[in-house]
Amino acid sequence: MEQLPDGAHVRLRSRVLGTYIRADVDRVGISLSPYRGSLNTAWTVRRVVRDGVAYLVFHGAAYGRYIALCPPMSPGSVSSSASATQRRTTSTSSGWS
């Protein structure tokens, strides 16, 4: 975590695909983009400590939202994998703030 200090500006790149995580213009979804030079691919690192455990969250420069993981869909649905989305805050039902 020392390589990602609080407040650092980063672009999140897939080394496998060579693409960047990009905030979609609908301000909800995220997608992969081959273009690095967009404000939609810029994120600010935020450290959150919850019950003594440090987490990293990423705040989008384009729309001021955070990347959040959505829980997997229920068994028997079309997809059982988790997906990611943009949220206004880091607040969740688990009480993050």
C-alpha positions as CSV (number, residue, x, y, z in Angstrom):
1,M,0.0,0.0,0.0
2,E,3.0,2.3,0.3
3,Q,3.1,2.5,-3.5
4,L,-0.4,4.0,-3.5
5,P,-0.4,6.8,-0.9
6,D,-3.7,8.5,0.0
7,G,-4.5,11.3,-2.5
8,A,-2.3,9.9,-5.3
9,H,-3.7,10.2,-8.8
10,V,-3.7,7.0,-10.8
11,R,-5.0,5.3,-13.9
12,L,-6.0,1.7,-13.4
13,R,-4.6,-0.4,-16.3
14,S,-5.2,-4.0,-17.1
15,R,-1.8,-5.5,-17.9
16,V,-3.4,-8.4,-19.6
17,L,-5.7,-6.4,-21.9
18,G,-3.7,-3.1,-22.1
19,T,-6.8,-1.1,-21.3
20,Y,-7.8,1.4,-18.6
21,I,-10.8,1.4,-16.2
22,R,-13.0,4.3,-17.5
23,A,-16.0,6.0,-15.9
24,D,-18.9,5.8,-18.3
25,V,-20.8,9.0,-19.2
26,D,-24.0,7.6,-17.6
27,R,-22.2,8.2,-14.3
28,V,-23.0,4.7,-13.1
29,G,-21.1,2.1,-15.2
30,I,-17.5,1.6,-15.8
31,S,-15.8,0.0,-18.8
32,L,-12.4,-0.6,-20.3
33,S,-10.9,1.9,-22.7
34,P,-7.7,1.7,-24.7
35,Y,-7.3,5.5,-24.3
36,R,-5.2,6.7,-21.3
37,G,-5.5,10.5,-21.9
38,S,-9.1,10.9,-20.8
39,L,-10.3,12.5,-17.6
40,N,-12.7,9.5,-17.3
41,T,-9.7,7.2,-16.7
42,A,-8.2,9.3,-13.9
43,W,-8.8,8.2,-10.3
44,T,-7.7,9.4,-6.8
45,V,-6.6,6.9,-4.2
46,R,-8.5,7.2,-0.9
47,R,-7.6,5.1,2.2
48,V,-10.4,3.9,4.4
49,V,-9.8,2.2,7.7
50,R,-12.6,0.0,8.9
51,D,-12.3,-2.1,12.1
52,G,-8.5,-1.7,11.9
53,V,-8.2,-2.9,8.3
54,A,-7.0,-0.5,5.7
55,Y,-8.8,-0.5,2.3
56,L,-8.1,1.4,-0.9
57,V,-11.0,3.0,-2.7
58,F,-10.8,5.0,-6.0
59,H,-12.5,8.3,-6.5
60,G,-13.2,9.3,-10.1
61,A,-11.9,12.6,-11.4
62,A,-14.6,12.8,-14.1
63,Y,-17.8,12.6,-12.1
64,G,-16.6,12.5,-8.4
65,R,-17.9,9.0,-7.8
66,Y,-16.2,5.9,-6.3
67,I,-15.6,2.5,-7.9
68,A,-17.8,0.0,-6.0
69,L,-18.2,-3.7,-6.3
70,C,-21.7,-5.0,-6.6
71,P,-22.4,-8.4,-5.1
72,P,-22.9,-11.4,-7.4
73,M,-26.3,-12.0,-8.7
74,S,-28.4,-14.7,-7.1
75,P,-27.7,-18.4,-8.0
76,G,-29.5,-19.4,-11.2
77,S,-29.3,-16.0,-12.8
78,V,-27.6,-15.2,-16.0
79,S,-24.3,-14.1,-14.3
80,S,-22.9,-15.2,-10.9
81,S,-19.8,-13.0,-11.0
82,A,-19.5,-9.6,-9.2
83,S,-19.6,-6.4,-11.3
84,A,-18.3,-2.9,-10.6
85,T,-20.1,0.4,-10.8
86,Q,-19.8,4.1,-9.8
87,R,-21.2,5.3,-6.5
88,R,-21.5,8.8,-5.0
89,T,-19.8,8.0,-1.7
90,T,-18.1,5.1,-0.1
91,S,-21.1,4.6,2.2
92,T,-22.6,1.2,2.0
93,S,-24.8,-0.9,4.2
94,S,-21.7,-2.0,6.0
95,G,-21.3,1.6,7.3
96,W,-18.3,3.0,5.4
97,S,-18.1,6.7,5.3
